[in-house]
Amino acid sequence: MACPEFGEATTATEVANAFSEQIKGKNVLLVGASPNSLGEHIVLAISRHSPSLLILASRTASKINTVISSIHAITPNCPVKSLTLDLSSQSTIRKAAKEIETLTSKLDIIINNAALNVPDYETTTEGIEMHFGTNHIGLFLLTNLLLPNILLAASQSAIPGGTRIINLTSAGHRLSPIRFSDFNFLKKYEELPEEEKPPMGLPKALMDPEVAYSPFVAYGQSKTGNILFSVSLIERLKDRGVKSFSVHPGSIWTGLARNLDEQGQALIKATGKVWKSGDQGAATAMVAAFDPKINDMPGGYLADCQFAPAAKHATDPKIADRLWSLSEELVGEKFDMGRK
């Protein structure tokens, strides 16, 4: 189990202070960094404890530079590199992966924090529904392209389980399983197989059964994908010294809701019983990335800095395998987990 003294109100700053030795000397890639975001709070906490290298990847260079300025205001000598990355374009992802490989040959920690939430139906460059194509498929592709860097770090680490891939998810994963027959959201509720339907009783504002597309359910599908991705990584990398955990940060008001209309923002606000500060919201990701007490844990889903149950549709290894195959199909490449 994770450190029992950590919980709902714990901050990333406190976690980083506790695991300073685990952060020191690490090469860390954070995907998704903008001002006042969860990603910014994560890297600010890490930067105080002498990482060997921080790499920040996000969509907008000016926003990354603002985060870097915040880091250097606290720790002027922290080594930070940055690159722009559009997770809705697979060609851009492939270009970014090559750029990261020029910055470092090894990555000790990948924190996949990037996500979007859009109110209207959009697709990626490749024609995949935007939430699924960006929040899951984009991160699936980037992480697999960087797997040799992760495996090199693991092979050089004296501590098995200290090399990790962290996937930020959400309690919103409970809104939808993976719709294998309709990941692009073209079918209405009644047209879906039973195992692909959202849970019964959702309010019409979240899901109208007469309308094929719901941005909230689509977001939920992508967040289920994040958890299943960690399930697959754990199974495929269990003998390679790499761990993967999925993390629900809790309710934090960040830029993720910036694209929602007034009704959408009101729905989001109504979902949180306890609203966390950014530093508190970043804490669980820090536990997942650096807590040495979970080196021997077989993966899992964390919330409030502790392991927690996720929905069954997000933890079934057979569903995870099926999603892995679909994801490979959608990126046009099979991955052998770094084996030569």
Salt bridges, closest charged atoms under 4 A:
GLU129 OE2 - HIS131 ND1 2.77
ASP182 OD2 - ARG179 NH2 2.80
GLU194 OE2 - LYS197 NZ 2.80
GLU235 OE2 - LYS238 NZ 2.97
ASP304 OD1 - LYS276 NZ 2.64
ASP321 OD1 - ARG236 NH1 3.33
GLU328 OE1 - LYS334 NZ 3.57
GLU333 OE1 - ARG94 NH1 2.76
